[in-house]
Amino acid sequence: MILANVIRSGLVESTHEGAIAAVDTSGTILFSGGDIDRVFFLRSAAKPIQATVCQGHGADLVPEQLAVACGSHRGQPVHVALVQSMLEQVGLNESALQCPPSWPAAPAALRRVVAQGYQERRRIWHNCSGKHAAMLRACVAQGWPVDTYLDPGHPLQRAIFDAVGELSGFDPGPVGVDGCGAPVFRGTVRSLATAFARLAGARFEEAWTAMHRYPALTCDQRQPPAELATALNAVAKYGAEGSLAVSLPDGIGLAVKAWDGSPRSTGPAMVEALRRIGRLGYEAQVDAVARPAVYGGVRKVGEVRENSF
């Protein structure tokens, strides 16, 4: 199914196909479109589950640190400082991180570090460094090896695998390798929506609350997940290659996946799905998510518009 159309100067220039679903905690479908059982990798959409398992194994993160662990941060100074504190509190430093070196993802953060004279990428600037720091803290607390913390056979990774399957109701294996080097889990739009419906439940409530309280620590404030979370009094999370999931506080989960891997259709599609199930409040606050602008030079000449699925 078509999730969204890209309109430039009155012409539909391109389309994005994908699938979308809204479910309750039992997995009952409230709304769906497209192939919601096609398998893909959950990527960073699984971070709230990964962080919760780390917390349950002694990571002992305060809410701000937990929000960063659940998120895909953009390398802003507050993000980096929180990750650094996560490591230093357990006697580790940046060298323990096994995510790849990266530049900060936010343009403003990148300009800042360049102006400060940095000439090489750093691991702590990687958008997954919070997740990795949480994993390391859990390993330290449990007395597990820290040098092999990304091995799928590591006790921590086995526990995460089990939790992903339990929450989503879907077998997440065989695992792959995420862009940050960590194990990555399989899922579907149906299973991702189910996981996010259950995210507000007792076991995962601490992570849900941290993400809800500090959406700007999970990404940047103007990114669609933070804008949706603020507008809906909810939690939202991107996954790489075009997935977006939302967890409403009363046990409704929504997920969308664009098969071309582009995230730009996921916001408009998600807003339309929320309208379809009657759960969109404060509509003006999500205008930028619902219809992102398309520019010609510095002038708006079109928009990414939801399809009437």
Disulfide bonds with the S-S distance in Angstrom:
none
